[in-house]
């Protein structure tokens, strides 16, 4: 993935390309912005450009370093699976796309091999990174370390990292990626050059879905309306995990919610791993229910495959308030993206459904 193939973010790409060309890439960069807009993709593109044997302001795509990183990026799911089998091995948990390009991500693993409730970047992972940052490049002229969801380092891990940020060797570069930069230690933030990345413009996303992903103009438009400027969300509509979340959201529309059950429903909702994506699914269903209520045909639905389930909902009490509930869902989604308390956001939403009956 060269800069040219990362969608949007022209200003940030230009800043990074200039740093590469002049040999003055900052030692630590923080890419901050909402989820799903391409922050990690850009961080890895920067690593590829930095390690490329040709040098210059972008990767050549043809040298052995570029090929190696491309293969490793495609193989990330397998790398993750191999790493998860060794939860004790911090060096393995930091994923190696090239001897000089390392990606650290949060894990849900415990030493016992069972899943934790919350993902985190482990202190051992950071200690391993700190050691690696001090080392000379193995093969390339420089090394790049990416920490994804850097706000999921706890205080101990953050403090361990801080020391490397003070005086990294000139051949080591660090890129922190975060959708919640306000949760990073201020001392970490202040040692990074902060580059803010905005949601992708609707026009750009729509054109990309149409021209590069082969979607119809209508489907591209509908998806972009739900995606909140995130390519990740716009593409997630096809994923299995999205379909699962959508089935759970459909339950909320079909099953009555009352009394204690409402509290339970809110708790269940808040515990969903990807609550924002669940809300995107719920909002897309409500949008379709409102459209059906207003007399739209199947062809105009985002969830065409669920038309049979959604039609009776549209005729019922939810149908009457679907447009308002879709808006309410959008407000909860915005609040969550701004890092509001999950249970509170879920609770407000369930309450909105309860009063709808
Ligand atoms: Zn190259």
Boltz pocket constraint, residues with backbone or C-beta under 6 A from the ligand:
constraints:
  - pocket:
      binder: B
      contacts: [[A, 48], [A, 52], [A, 53], [A, 54], [A, 59], [A, 60], [A, 61], [A, 62], [A, 63], [A, 64], [A, 65], [A, 66]]
      max_distance: 6.0
